[in-house]
Amino acid sequence: MKGFSLDMKFLNKFLATFILGAIGLVLVACDDDDKSKIVSSPLVSAITIHRHEVPIVYEYAGRIAAFKETKVRARVGGILLQHNFIEGEYVKKGDLLFEIDPAFYQAEVEIQTALVAQAQAIYEQSVRDSNRTQALLQKRVQSTALYDQMIAKRDENAAILQQKQAALRTAQLNLSYTKVIAPISGVASREAMPEGSLVNTEPSSNLLMTITQNDPVYINFSYTDVEAREIRKLMSDMNAQSKKINKLKIKIHFGDGREYKQLGIIDFTSPVLDTTTGMLDVRAIVRNPDGFLVPGQFVRITIIGLKLNNVIVIPEAALLQDKNGTFVYLVNSLQHIEKRSVVVVRQLKDRSWLLAPSEKINDAAHVNNADTMLAGLPKNNNQEAAAELIADKYTGLNDGDIIITEGHYRISSAMTQLPLNMKLKVVLTMLDGSNVRSPKAADSSAGLAK
C-alpha cells in the first residue's frame, strides 16, 4: 500500500502539470482544409509608452588644473639670506617670501643718488647761465651766438640729469627686488633653493618656488564636434521654449564614485579642433574652498541641465536587435503582436534608450520592404502577409503604444508555429507594474486571429 500511495502522488502531480499546461493551448482553424494547430498564447509583461521630458547628460573624463600657477623667480642675483613662509601652506598676495642680500644694491642706490645730486647742481647752474646771457642779450651787451651756446648747455645738462635719475630708479628697483614678494595668493610649493645659496638671474637657475591658486580650479576635457553640435542644438531648442540656458553646468565625480558637492560651469570651448586628437578642448571652472580638487587629478564630469521635450524612452529590456536593426514587440488593442522597427538615438544614464521620432511610411518601397522590417518572422510567411502585419505603417513608437518588456523568447517560439496570415495574440500578465486580471486572458479567444 505504501508503494501504491507513492505512485498515486506521482500520478496526481503529473495530471496537475498536464492540465495546467493544457489551459494555455488554443485550438484554432488554420485554413479552409479544416486543419488544426495547437499554438500557445505566450504570457508576457508589457508597459505603456508615453511622451515626456527627458534629461540628456554627457559624460567625460576630465583633469583638474590650477586656476593660476605662478613660478616665483629671483630678479636680482646674490646670496639668499632667508625665506619667510611655510612650504605647503597658504600665502597671501604681497607676503614677503625671500630676502636676498641687499648690501650691494643699497650701495648702488647711494652712488646713483650722489650722481643725481651732481647732475642736478650742474643743470641748475646752466639754467642760471642761460638766464643771465638772455638778460645781457636784451641789453645788447652779449652776442646771440653765446646765448645759443648757453641754451644748448642747459638742455644737455637737463638730459644728463634725466639719465642719472633713471639710473637711480633702476638701482632702487634692484634693491626692492632683494625682497621677493608673493605675486598671487595660493599654496606655496617647496623652496627650490635653500638659504645661503647664490641666486643668479639666468632663467635656468633663478626659480625660487611656485605658488598655486586652487580656489577656484579649472577642469579640462574634450568632446567631438558632433557632440558640440548636439549640445548647441539642445540649448537652442530649450531657449526657444523659454527655458533659458546660457551656461552649461557640470557635476563632478571622483574615481571612487563620490560626488563633489560644488557644481561647475563651462566657461570656454575652443573654436577650432585639436589637430592631434580631432576633439574640441573644453574648460569648466568650479569652486574649491576645501581643497578637495587637486591639480593633476582625474575626475568624471557630467554635463547637466540639458533636456529633450516630448520624446519617447523605452526600457533596456524592451529593445531587441537582429541583423536588420533594432525593434520592439508591440501589443495592439486586440492584444495581437506586431514587430515595430525603432531607431535608437542614445542610451541614457538609467540604461533606458531614447528613440528617434516615429515616422509614417507613405511610400510603397517601405511597405514592399516589410520582410526587412519584420525580419525573423516564420519563413512560411510570404511578402504579402508580412506587409499586412505593418498595421499602421509606422516605424518607431507613438504615445500610448504598449510594448513587451518580458517574454520575447516565448513570442519568438510561438511565431515559428504561426499559420499563414495569422497574428499572434498574447496574454498580458503585467502592465505598467500592475498584474493584469482579465477573465478573457486565457480563454479560447486569446490565441490566433486572422
Secondary structure, 3 states (H helix, E strand, C coil): CHHHHHHHHHHHHHHHHHHHHHHCEEEEECCCCCCEEEEECCEEEEEECCCEEEEEEEEEEEEEEEEEEEEEECCCCEEEEEECCCCCCEECCCCEEEEECCHHHHHHHHHHHHHHHHHHHHHHHHHHHHHHHHHHHHCCCCCHHHHHHHHHHHHHHHHHHHHHHHHHHHHHHHHHCCEEECCCCEEECCCCCCCCCEECCCCCCCEEEEEEEEEEEEEEEEECHHHHHHHHHHHHHHHHCCCCCCCCEEEEECCCCCECCCCEEEEEEEEEECCCCCCEEEEEEECCCCCCCCCCCEEEEEEEEEEEEEECEECHHHCEEECCEEEEEEECCCCEEEEEECCEEEECCCCCEEECCCEECCCHHHHHCHHHHCCCCCCCCCHHHHHHCCCCCEECCCCCCEEEEECHHHHHHHHCCCCCCCEEECEEEEECCEECCCCCCCCCCCCEEC
